[in-house]
Amino acid sequence: MEKIVITVVGKDSVGIIAKVCTYMANNRVNILDISQTIVQEYFNMMMIADMSKSEKPFDTIADELAQTGEEIGVIVKCQREEIFEAMHRL
């Protein structure tokens, strides 16, 4: 399994989840866990996903998700799980 951590942050609008999840489905990236909140008008989502069945490499997925975020006015960051874990150890 090749786990990645995806975060999405920005001003809330219709279709954010749909656009990000459609990209992931089209590229065979499986969502394993998802958490989403809206605080006042600000949207925040974190996903754990498995990209082991995707034909695209991690860098391409990360770049294309970032571009998808720009198109809808949010910031999308994608990190490898092991890097995310290492950065957040106490």
N, C-alpha and C positions, 0 to 999 in steps of 0.2 A: 504494500500500500504506500502510495506517495502522497502524504497529507500536506495540505497547504492551509494557511490562515488568511482569510480575506476580510478586510474591513471596508465599510462604506459609510461615509460621513458627509452630511451636507444639509442644505435647507430641504425640508420635506416637499415632495410633489408627487403627483399621480404617476405610477409606472416604474418607480425605482426598482422595486423587487422584481417585477416582471422582466425588465430589461436585463438586469444582471443574471437572473436565473435562466432566462432564455439563452443568453450567451453561453452559460455554463452547460446547459443541456445540449446545445448544438455542437459543443466541443467535447462531449463525453466526460465532463467533470461532475462527479457525483457529490451532492451535498450530504454530509454526514450529520451535521448539527448546525442549527441556526438560531440566533438570538437577535431580536430587533426591538428597538424602542424609539419613541418620539418624545422628546422633551421640548415643550412648547412647540415651536415650528421647526425644530432640528431633528433630523433623521440619523439614527446610528444603527448599524447592523454589523454583526460579526458572524462569520461562517467558518466551519471546519469542513474541508472538502478533500476528496480523493481524486487525484488527476492521473492515476496509473493507467487508465484506459484511453486517455487523450492521445491523439496522434501528434499534438503540438508539444514542443518543449516548454518548460516552466517559464523561461524568459518571454516567450511569445504570448503565453496565456496572461502573464502579469502585465505586459505592455498593452495587449488588446483590452483587458479589463480596465486599465487606467484610461484608455481612449474611450471606452464605453461610458465610464464615469464622466469624462469631460463633456461628452455629447448630451448628458442629462443633467449636468450641473452639480455633480457630487465628486468627492475624492474617493477613489477605489485603490486600496493598497493590497498587494498580494505578497505573502512571505512563505517560505518553506517552514514547515512546522518546527524542524530542529533549530532553525535560526531564531524563530519566535521564542521557543523555550529557552534557548541560551541567553537571549536578551532580557528575559524576565525572571531569571533565577535570583534568589536573594543572596 
